[in-house]
């Protein structure tokens, strides 16, 4: 379930904030951005200063704007809840887990697991252990970790089949009857069981010596030396619970295929989602050794170690079957990546399905290896970082770009880096021609150096953790922005967990990077602040490309160093009253507005000799600037519902807002252009 912020109970009401992370994956979780991505509609955002000015205005129209603004946001919250079906999902999860509606929002996964587990345990006369913090601290540390192979990093042009174990940890619990109620403790401890209780999780376990002899042939021993009784002696509570959950989920999903009622379909989807979530976190309940309600390291370690052994056996079977010609290039917890040299896409899919079937037959039910997809081609960068063109069936003609762990799906960078990396990979996968990738990357770098960019693509957004959580003197951009906001208005501090947007600008030589951090609105409102393109190219855009193309022995940074350096000049001088804070502000050079060559006059000598050409060119520029500004004005007025010419909206999530501010800055050129035309 998503994270819910600001939860409170008010009598018979529950006050919650709209869910942010988890329901919709975004870079910035402002109300306007969530509203657009969920409801696909733009709404304006005004500053507190603008709202206060309007509300204190003498005319009723301005006061109505404020009221209408908050009415739209209030209705928007309701629309978001309805669109995301949050009430139905939460209600259905409460029914499935057997807990209160509010507890679905406020309590963690252990509470849900325990609720379902105790409903099975109590009729069987089992009582759950409630260890103290002191008892938990004395429990043995975990010994086992999931298998994560070191990948054979490369760019693969042969098919790479991805096989995945279906619900591996729950399947291990069911297949081998791993549970608190079936565990007899460690094998080496059983030898001293006649001397007294043996250590078991946070507590102790007393086993009669004659019971050990009686169960000698009715036990299984996990790879890490933990003894469990077989299913015919006692069916484990956890394994019983997980088996019922998985079987019920299969029944629900089968019912969904034959369901035509939309409301019933939503309810069934919420039900199967709740069952999936509870099955996936059951293992975590057994191994939560730090803050667990009832951790048992013997059970948790046994599940992990058996899953690791299952994956190792599958890998060995695949590599020991020469007729398949398969090579395992990566494995992670419950998935296997297999390179099939010389196979076509169709042949790789058929063989992948056959391998999955053979491995499944070599494991006890319900452990099942499923064919997931084929990558052709793909890049295997490092652990948990890979991308490629994905095919999921023989009939699929067009591939789908799929990526895990790289910058195209990460949110800690700017969207320019994500877009350039994704486009570069698609060019590489489609053409398999590195020279085309080089041409594309150099073109994008050249555009950035020339200033032909959209500022919105260069906005970073990092999480703010709260003023008191940072050490003194910490150089954190989100903290720096928060300090500036607090200086202006002490109530403007971002909330803890809020993602704070910022931009890196050019500055004086030797200036610390933290002093180059600016708010996007500050950069938009000050034409003298320039984007630090060198920082973005060398620190944000090229490093992800280098990590991938270095696998081919290519130095991406050399592509950038081979570019001719572009010196940018402005069409108008920087106002003298503005404080000089960037390198460009120390120069008052201009470009010729017609041919853009550097000149100290309004026009270069060549253009000045042809006044007719100058008049046509400048009038064309004048008309284009006015037309662009008018068109953007109409879009903004339509969104805001206002007919005046003021642009009060400051929504950083709206691309039109950036274009409007850019057009407003371009309007400053009109006076220059008009002056030149008058002097012709």
Order of alpha helices (4+ residues) and beta strands (2+ residues): beta-beta-alpha-alpha-alpha-alpha-alpha-alpha-alpha-beta-beta-alpha-beta-alpha-beta-beta-alpha-beta-beta-alpha-alpha-alpha-beta-beta-alpha-beta-beta-beta-alpha-alpha-beta-alpha-beta-beta-alpha-alpha-alpha-beta-beta-alpha-alpha-alpha-alpha
